[in-house]
Amino acid sequence: MKSLKSVIGAAVLSVAFPLGLAIMWPALWSSLVLGLWAIAAALISVATVRRHYEREIWKQERILQQTAIRMLTHHRHDWMNDLQVLYGYIQLGKPDKSVQCVERIKERIALDSRIAKLGIPSLVFYLQSFRTVGGSLQLDIEVEEGLHLEDLLTPEAGDELTSVIMQMVRACQFGGMVAQGDTRTLRLSFKQDEGDIVIVFGSDGLRGRAEAFQQQILNIVQGKIVKAERLASHKADFQLRLPMGM
């Protein structure tokens, strides 16, 4: 960004030279020089801005591609582990364990399906990618059966909800909830309640700093249509509410 401002600033300042000529020697040729110089400076500035944003878009695409690759690799690794465990139970002749393993696989597939059916692309991608590369903070996600947010919210409201959820998760991740080297779980539940979309956050790791986290949440939702509230004074559980149809 600094280099972008420097190039544009230099292009603008360079116009001072032909401008000075036009003032000192007011003539047709000096006016032409000033006009051509100004056009050239403008073209250079536009080209610089365009190249800058093209590079930024390319960087964002690369980040998305790398995240998608990590997600696929993570899922493939999980599938291989599950298949190896299932194959081991089959070889050992343990049908009960085999059935339990299959049920766990089915539950995970069903959860992935419910998350995908939320229907807000940015939210679905964020939740799935965070579950894969969340680091020291793991998300335990629950989604009410049949919940399709894309049918209940406008695109603008969906984007705002995604932004608020991302900021709240980030506050949990980097706000001192997780000690270095530890892994904690943040419970995240999506459901409908009396005409509202409700997202519940909860973690035992928040109990020691619930008041500070509450203030962070209030700052995050300030001025937004998403509203936040604490569920109980003795708990570190919070929820977001967003009216359907917004």
C-alpha positions in Angstrom: 0.0 0.0 0.0 2.9 2.4 0.8 4.4 1.8 -2.6 1.1 2.4 -4.3 0.7 5.7 -2.5 4.3 6.6 -3.4 3.8 6.0 -7.1 0.6 7.9 -7.2 2.1 10.7 -5.2 5.1 11.0 -7.4 2.9 11.1 -10.5 0.8 13.9 -9.0 3.8 15.9 -7.8 5.5 15.5 -11.2 2.7 17.7 -12.7 4.2 20.6 -10.8 7.1 20.8 -13.3 5.0 21.4 -16.5 2.6 23.6 -14.4 5.6 25.8 -13.4 6.6 26.0 -17.1 3.0 27.0 -18.0 3.0 29.7 -15.4 6.5 31.1 -16.2 6.0 30.9 -20.0 2.3 31.1 -20.8 2.2 29.8 -24.3 0.5 27.2 -26.4 3.4 24.8 -26.2 3.6 25.0 -22.4 -0.1 24.4 -22.1 0.2 21.3 -24.4 3.1 20.0 -22.3 1.0 20.5 -19.1 -2.0 18.8 -20.6 0.0 15.8 -22.0 1.9 15.5 -18.8 -1.3 15.5 -16.7 -2.8 12.8 -18.9 0.3 10.7 -18.7 0.4 11.1 -14.9 -3.3 10.1 -14.7 -2.8 7.0 -16.9 0.2 5.9 -14.8 -1.8 6.3 -11.6 -4.8 4.3 -13.0 -2.5 1.6 -14.3 -0.7 1.4 -10.9 -4.0 1.1 -9.0 -5.2 -1.6 -11.4 -2.1 -3.6 -11.0 -2.2 -3.3 -7.2 -5.8 -4.6 -7.0 -5.1 -7.3 -9.5 -2.2 -8.5 -7.2 -4.5 -8.3 -4.2 -7.2 -10.4 -5.9 -4.6 -12.9 -7.0 -3.3 -13.2 -3.4 -6.8 -13.7 -2.1 -7.5 -16.4 -4.7 -4.2 -18.1 -3.7 -5.2 -18.1 0.0 -8.6 -19.6 -0.9 -7.1 -22.2 -3.0 -4.5 -23.2 -0.3 -7.3 -23.3 2.3 -9.4 -25.5 0.0 -6.4 -27.8 -0.5 -5.8 -28.1 3.2 -9.5 -28.9 3.8 -9.5 -31.6 1.2 -6.2 -33.1 2.6 -7.7 -33.0 6.1 -10.9 -34.7 5.0 -9.0 -37.3 3.1 -6.8 -38.0 6.1 -9.9 -38.4 8.3 -11.5 -40.8 5.8 -8.4 -42.9 5.6 -8.3 -43.1 9.4 -11.9 -44.1 9.7 -11.6 -46.7 6.9 -8.5 -48.2 8.6 -10.3 -48.4 12.0 -13.4 -49.9 10.3 -11.2 -52.4 8.4 -9.5 -53.4 11.6 -12.8 -54.1 13.4 -13.9 -56.2 10.5 -10.7 -58.2 10.5 -11.0 -58.8 14.3 -14.5 -59.9 13.9 -16.1 -57.2 16.0 -19.4 -56.3 14.4 -20.6 -54.1 17.3 -17.5 -51.9 17.0 -17.8 -51.9 13.2 -21.4 -50.6 13.5 -20.4 -47.9 16.0 -17.6 -46.8 13.6 -20.1 -46.6 10.7 -22.5 -44.6 12.8 -19.8 -42.1 13.7 -19.0 -41.7 10.0 -22.7 -41.2 9.2 -23.0 -38.5 11.9 -20.0 -36.6 10.6 -21.4 -36.8 7.0 -24.8 -35.6 8.3 -23.2 -32.6 10.1 -21.2 -31.7 7.0 -24.5 -31.8 5.0 -26.4 -29.6 7.5 -23.5 -27.1 7.5 -23.5 -27.0 3.7 -27.3 -26.5 3.7 -27.0 -23.3 5.7 -26.6 -21.9 2.3 -24.5 -18.8 2.9 -21.3 -19.5 1.0 -18.9 -17.3 3.1 -20.3 -18.8 6.3 -20.2 -22.4 5.1 -16.6 -22.0 3.8 -15.5 -20.4 7.0 -17.0 -23.0 9.3 -15.7 -25.9 7.2 -12.2 -24.4 6.9 -12.0 -23.5 10.6 -12.9 -27.0 11.6 -10.0 -28.1 9.4 -7.3 -25.6 10.3 -8.6 -24.0 13.5 -5.4 -24.7 15.4 -5.7 -24.5 19.2 -9.4 -23.7 19.1 -11.8 -26.4 17.8 -15.4 -25.8 16.8 -18.1 -28.1 18.0 -20.9 -27.2 15.6 -24.6 -28.2 15.8 -27.1 -27.2 13.1 -30.8 -27.7 13.5 -32.2 -30.1 11.0 -33.7 -28.4 7.9 -32.2 -24.9 8.7 -31.5 -23.0 5.4 -30.3 -19.5 6.2 -30.2 -18.5 2.6 -34.0 -18.8 2.5 -34.5 -16.8 5.7 -32.0 -13.9 5.3 -31.1 -11.4 2.7 -27.6 -11.6 1.2 -26.6 -8.5 3.2 -27.9 -9.9 6.5 -26.1 -13.2 5.7 -22.8 -11.4 5.1 -23.2 -9.4 8.3 -24.0 -12.5 10.3 -20.9 -14.3 8.9 -18.8 -11.3 9.8 -20.1 -11.2 13.4 -19.5 -14.9 13.8 -16.0 -14.7 12.5 -15.2 -11.8 14.8 -16.6 -13.7 17.8 -14.7 -16.8 17.1 -11.5 -14.7 16.6 -12.2 -13.1 20.0 -12.3 -16.5 21.6 -9.2 -17.7 19.7 -6.9 -14.7 20.4 -8.5 -13.1 23.4 -6.7 -15.2 26.0 -9.3 -18.0 26.2 -6.8 -20.6 25.0 -3.5 -21.0 26.7 -0.5 -21.5 24.5 -0.1 -25.2 23.6 -3.7 -26.1 24.8 -6.6 -27.0 22.7 -10.1 -25.9 23.7 -13.5 -26.4 22.2 -16.0 -23.7 21.3 -19.6 -24.9 21.0 -21.5 -23.2 18.2 -25.2 -24.0 17.7 -27.5 -22.8 14.9 -31.3 -22.9 15.2 -34.6 -21.1 14.7 -36.6 -19.6 17.6 -39.8 -17.7 17.3 -39.1 -16.0 14.0 -35.4 -15.4 14.8 -32.2 -17.0 13.8 -30.2 -17.9 16.9 -26.6 -18.8 17.2 -25.4 -19.9 20.6 -21.7 -19.7 21.7 -20.4 -21.6 24.7 -17.2 -22.9 26.2 -15.9 -23.8 29.6 -12.7 -21.9 28.6 -14.7 -18.6 28.7 -15.9 -18.9 32.3 -12.9 -17.1 33.7 -13.3 -14.1 31.5 -17.0 -14.0 30.6 -17.4 -10.3 31.5 -14.5 -9.3 29.2 -15.8 -11.5 26.4 -19.3 -10.0 26.8 -17.9 -6.5 26.3 -16.1 -7.7 23.2 -19.3 -9.1 21.8 -21.2 -5.9 22.5 -18.5 -4.0 20.6 -18.7 -6.4 17.7 -22.5 -6.1 17.3 -22.7 -2.4 17.9 -24.7 -0.7 15.2 -25.6 -4.0 13.5 -28.9 -5.8 13.0 -27.5 -8.8 14.8 -28.2 -8.6 18.6 -26.2 -10.4 21.3 -27.2 -11.4 24.8 -25.8 -13.5 27.6 -27.9 -16.5 28.5 -27.2 -16.6 32.2 -25.1 -14.6 34.7 -23.4 -17.7 36.0 -22.6 -19.1 32.6 -20.2 -18.1 29.9 -22.8 -18.8 27.1 -23.9 -16.1 24.7 -26.3 -16.0 21.8 -26.8 -14.0 18.7 -30.3 -13.2 17.4 -31.2 -12.1 14.0 -34.9 -11.6 12.8 -35.7 -13.7 9.8 -36.4 -11.9 6.6 -33.9 -9.1 7.4 
